[in-house]
Amino acid sequence: MRYPKYTKKVIFIVLCIIASIYILYRRYYHIESFQDTTTIPTYIWQTYKTKELSAEVANIRNSWITKNPGWTVELYDDDDIDRYIKTSWEEDMYSFYKALPLGVMKADLWRYLILTTHGGVYADIDSLCLKPVNEWFKEFTTKDALVVSPEMDGVEEEHFCQWTMYCTKEHPAMRFIAKFILNRYIKNGINIKYEHFVHETTGPNAWTDAIKSYLNMDTMTAKKMFKLYTTNPAPFVEKGIYILSPEHFQGIYSKNMYGSHTFGDGYVSWTKERDSIVQMATT
């Protein structure tokens, strides 16, 4: 069957319009959406001193496994972390890692590094998964996405929490954060006489200061940054930073169970270890 010339042109134009709509749909609703898990790192990273977990901790860890089929839920012990940093990072980073006096500080550093090189979700071993990860990030792009949330302390929310976080592989912010924390250690060392030396060196204070520096918002708290984000997200999104409410990682998507304070059965209490070090250093 032969078509008139004008009919062929109409068919061609219609096909072009359909193709354009399809491409735009794929671009804005699939390829750059967290709902399309084929384009994002489907790893969930956790760590503990050993892979022999108590029943209580194993049950909490299992929440990540059962709620996230198709995701690889990795558990690194102390030996795994040592091997990874030694083989995947420069000598100065490994020296920093070896100088850290507490296991919790080594775990802090490792989470930033493993997310830098591999991407995915980091979750503390004592954090509960409440919703499948695929449901977390529907409004975010997968390109250079670091998803954080202020700690929920009911007052100032000064720091970003680091018991749960998500980022894409090789996010420039994570490279910056890793270097920022290393350089601060090189400059200041570790003041083990200071009560909050863990937070200051590798914990929420170091993590938050690095994010603030990356965004050139050094004078703002996590809470103030979240408020700004809700009204003007552009400066954050331009640098691939997305900020959830404090409730998201403390009751909506995940929940920190504060195992070092509440778990028994031999679970490591990093606060007791820290207090012991401070006491020895100040007497």
C-alpha positions as CSV (number, residue, x, y, z in Angstrom):
1,M,0.0,0.0,0.0
2,R,1.4,3.4,-1.0
3,Y,0.9,6.5,1.2
4,P,0.8,10.1,-0.1
5,K,3.9,12.2,0.7
6,Y,2.1,14.4,3.2
7,T,0.9,11.2,5.1
8,K,4.5,9.9,5.4
9,K,5.5,13.3,6.8
10,V,2.7,13.2,9.4
11,I,3.6,9.6,10.4
12,F,7.3,10.6,10.7
13,I,6.5,13.7,12.9
14,V,4.2,11.6,15.1
15,L,6.9,8.9,15.6
16,C,9.5,11.6,16.4
17,I,7.1,13.1,19.0
18,I,6.5,9.7,20.6
19,A,10.2,9.0,20.7
20,S,10.9,12.3,22.3
21,I,8.3,11.8,24.9
22,Y,9.7,8.3,25.7
23,I,13.2,9.7,26.0
24,L,12.1,12.4,28.3
25,Y,10.1,9.9,30.4
26,R,13.0,7.6,30.7
27,R,15.3,10.5,31.6
28,Y,13.3,12.1,34.3
29,Y,11.3,9.2,35.7
30,H,13.6,6.1,35.3
31,I,17.2,6.6,34.5
32,E,17.7,9.4,37.0
33,S,15.3,8.0,39.6
34,F,16.2,6.1,42.7
35,Q,13.3,3.8,41.8
36,D,15.4,2.3,39.0
37,T,17.8,0.2,41.1
38,T,19.7,-1.0,38.0
39,T,21.4,2.4,37.9
40,I,22.4,2.8,41.6
41,P,24.8,0.9,43.9
42,T,22.6,-1.8,45.6
43,Y,24.9,-2.3,48.5
44,I,24.1,-2.1,52.2
45,W,27.2,-1.8,54.3
46,Q,27.5,-2.8,58.0
47,T,30.4,-3.5,60.4
48,Y,31.1,-5.1,63.7
49,K,34.3,-6.3,65.4
50,T,33.4,-9.9,64.5
51,K,30.9,-11.7,62.3
52,E,29.7,-13.7,65.4
53,L,26.6,-11.6,66.3
54,S,24.4,-12.0,69.3
55,A,20.8,-13.0,68.6
56,E,19.6,-9.4,69.3
57,V,22.0,-7.9,66.9
58,A,21.5,-10.6,64.2
59,N,17.7,-9.9,64.3
60,I,18.3,-6.2,63.7
61,R,20.7,-6.9,60.9
62,N,18.2,-9.3,59.4
63,S,15.7,-6.4,59.0
64,W,18.0,-5.0,56.3
65,I,18.2,-8.4,54.5
66,T,14.6,-9.3,54.5
67,K,13.3,-5.9,53.6
68,N,15.7,-5.4,50.7
69,P,15.7,-8.4,48.4
70,G,18.1,-7.8,45.5
71,W,20.4,-5.7,47.6
72,T,23.7,-7.1,48.8
73,V,24.0,-6.7,52.6
74,E,27.7,-6.8,53.5
75,L,29.1,-7.3,57.0
76,Y,32.7,-6.2,57.5
77,D,34.6,-7.3,60.6
78,D,37.9,-5.7,61.8
79,D,40.1,-7.8,59.6
80,D,38.0,-6.9,56.5
81,I,38.2,-3.2,57.2
82,D,42.0,-3.3,57.7
83,R,42.4,-5.2,54.5
84,Y,40.1,-2.9,52.5
85,I,41.7,0.3,53.6
86,K,45.3,-1.0,53.2
87,T,44.6,-2.2,49.6
88,S,42.2,0.5,48.4
89,W,43.6,3.8,49.9
90,E,46.8,5.7,50.1
91,E,49.4,5.0,52.8
92,D,48.5,8.2,54.7
93,M,44.9,7.1,55.0
94,Y,45.9,3.7,56.2
95,S,48.3,5.3,58.8
96,F,45.4,7.4,60.0
97,Y,43.2,4.3,60.3
98,K,45.9,2.5,62.3
99,A,46.4,5.4,64.7
100,L,42.7,5.5,65.7
101,P,42.5,4.1,69.3
102,L,38.9,2.8,69.2
103,G,37.1,0.3,67.0
104,V,34.2,2.7,66.7
105,M,36.5,5.3,65.2
106,K,37.9,2.8,62.7
107,A,34.3,2.0,61.8
108,D,33.5,5.7,61.3
109,L,36.4,6.1,58.9
110,W,35.6,2.9,57.0
111,R,32.0,3.9,56.3
112,Y,33.1,7.1,54.6
113,L,35.7,5.3,52.6
114,I,33.6,2.3,51.5
115,L,30.8,4.7,50.4
116,T,33.3,6.7,48.4
117,T,34.6,3.8,46.4
118,H,31.4,1.6,46.2
119,G,28.4,3.8,47.0
120,G,25.2,2.4,48.6
121,V,23.7,2.6,52.0
122,Y,25.6,2.5,55.2
123,A,23.7,1.4,58.3
124,D,25.0,0.8,61.9
125,I,24.7,-2.7,63.0
126,D,22.3,-1.6,65.8
127,S,20.1,0.4,63.4
128,L,16.8,-1.1,62.3
129,C,15.5,-1.0,58.8
130,L,11.8,0.1,58.8
131,K,11.2,0.5,55.1
132,P,12.7,-1.1,52.0
133,V,15.5,1.1,50.6
134,N,13.9,1.2,47.2
135,E,11.1,3.3,48.8
136,W,13.4,5.8,50.3
137,F,14.7,8.1,47.6
138,K,12.0,8.4,44.9
139,E,12.4,12.2,44.6
140,F,16.2,12.2,44.1
141,T,18.4,11.9,41.2
142,T,21.1,9.2,41.1
143,K,23.8,11.5,39.8
144,D,26.0,12.6,42.7
145,A,23.5,12.0,45.4
146,L,24.5,12.1,49.1
147,V,21.5,11.7,51.3
148,V,21.8,12.7,54.9
149,S,19.6,13.6,57.9
150,P,20.2,15.7,61.0
151,E,20.5,13.8,64.3
152,M,17.2,14.0,66.2
153,D,18.1,15.2,69.6
154,G,14.9,17.3,70.2
155,V,16.9,20.6,70.6
156,E,19.4,21.9,68.1
157,E,20.1,19.0,65.8
158,E,23.6,20.3,65.5
159,H,25.1,17.3,63.6
160,F,24.1,15.1,60.7
161,C,23.6,11.5,61.8
162,Q,26.0,8.9,60.4
163,W,24.3,5.7,61.6
164,T,22.4,5.7,58.3
165,M,23.4,7.4,55.0
166,Y,23.3,6.9,51.3
167,C,25.5,8.0,48.4
168,T,26.3,7.2,44.9
169,K,29.6,5.7,43.9
170,E,32.6,8.2,43.8
171,H,30.5,11.1,44.9
172,P,32.8,14.1,45.0
173,A,31.5,15.1,48.4
174,M,32.6,11.8,49.8
175,R,36.1,12.2,48.4
176,F,36.2,15.7,49.9
177,I,34.9,14.4,53.3
178,A,37.5,11.6,53.5
179,K,40.3,14.1,52.7
180,F,38.9,16.7,55.1
181,I,38.8,14.3,58.0
182,L,42.3,13.0,57.2
183,N,43.8,16.5,57.0
184,R,42.2,17.5,60.3
185,Y,43.9,14.5,61.9
186,I,47.2,15.4,60.3
187,K,46.9,19.0,61.6
188,N,45.5,18.4,65.1
189,G,46.1,14.7,65.9
190,I,43.8,13.1,68.5
191,N,43.3,14.8,71.8
192,I,42.4,11.8,74.0
193,K,42.1,14.1,77.0
194,Y,39.0,15.7,75.4
195,E,35.7,14.0,76.4
196,H,34.4,14.1,72.9
197,F,37.5,13.1,70.9
198,V,35.6,10.4,69.0
199,H,33.0,12.8,67.7
200,E,35.7,15.4,67.0
201,T,38.1,13.1,65.1
202,T,35.9,10.7,63.1
203,G,32.3,10.9,64.4
204,P,29.3,13.2,63.8
205,N,31.2,16.4,64.5
206,A,33.9,15.6,62.0
207,W,31.3,14.3,59.5
208,T,29.2,17.4,59.9
209,D,32.1,19.8,59.7
210,A,33.2,18.2,56.4
211,I,29.7,18.5,54.9
212,K,29.5,22.1,56.0
213,S,32.9,22.8,54.5
214,Y,32.0,21.1,51.2
215,L,28.9,23.3,50.9
216,N,30.7,26.5,52.2
217,M,28.2,26.7,55.0
218,D,30.6,26.5,57.9
219,T,28.6,28.6,60.4
220,M,25.4,26.6,60.0
221,T,24.1,23.6,62.1
222,A,22.6,20.6,60.5
223,K,19.2,21.8,61.6
224,K,19.6,25.2,60.0
225,M,20.9,23.6,56.8
226,F,17.8,21.4,56.7
227,K,15.5,24.4,57.2
228,L,17.3,26.2,54.4
229,Y,17.1,23.1,52.2
230,T,13.3,22.9,52.6
231,T,12.9,26.5,51.3
232,N,15.8,26.7,48.8
233,P,17.2,23.3,47.9
234,A,19.1,24.5,44.8
235,P,22.5,25.2,46.5
236,F,22.5,21.7,47.9
237,V,21.2,19.8,44.9
238,E,23.7,21.6,42.7
239,K,26.4,19.8,44.7
240,G,24.4,16.5,45.0
241,I,23.4,16.9,48.6
242,Y,19.9,15.9,49.7
243,I,18.7,16.4,53.3
244,L,15.9,14.4,54.9
245,S,14.1,15.4,58.1
246,P,15.5,14.2,61.4
247,E,12.7,11.7,61.6
248,H,13.6,9.9,58.5
249,F,16.6,8.0,59.9
250,Q,15.1,7.8,63.4
251,G,11.7,6.4,62.8
252,I,10.5,6.5,59.2
253,Y,13.2,4.7,57.1
254,S,15.5,3.4,59.8
255,K,16.0,3.7,63.6
256,N,19.1,3.8,65.7
257,M,18.6,1.4,68.7
258,Y,21.7,2.8,70.5
259,G,23.2,-0.6,71.2
260,S,26.2,0.7,73.1
261,H,23.9,2.0,75.7
262,T,21.0,-0.5,75.7
263,F,22.3,-3.9,74.5
264,G,23.8,-6.5,76.8
265,D,25.2,-9.9,75.9
266,G,28.7,-8.6,75.4
267,Y,27.9,-5.9,72.9
268,V,30.7,-3.4,72.6
269,S,30.1,-0.1,74.5
270,W,32.3,2.4,72.7
271,T,31.3,5.1,75.2
272,K,32.8,3.0,78.1
273,E,36.0,2.4,76.1
274,R,36.2,6.2,75.3
275,D,35.7,7.1,79.0
276,S,38.4,4.7,80.0
277,I,40.9,6.3,77.6
278,V,40.0,9.8,78.7
279,Q,40.4,8.8,82.4
280,M,43.8,7.3,81.8
281,A,45.0,10.3,79.8
282,T,43.9,12.8,82.5
283,T,45.2,11.0,85.6
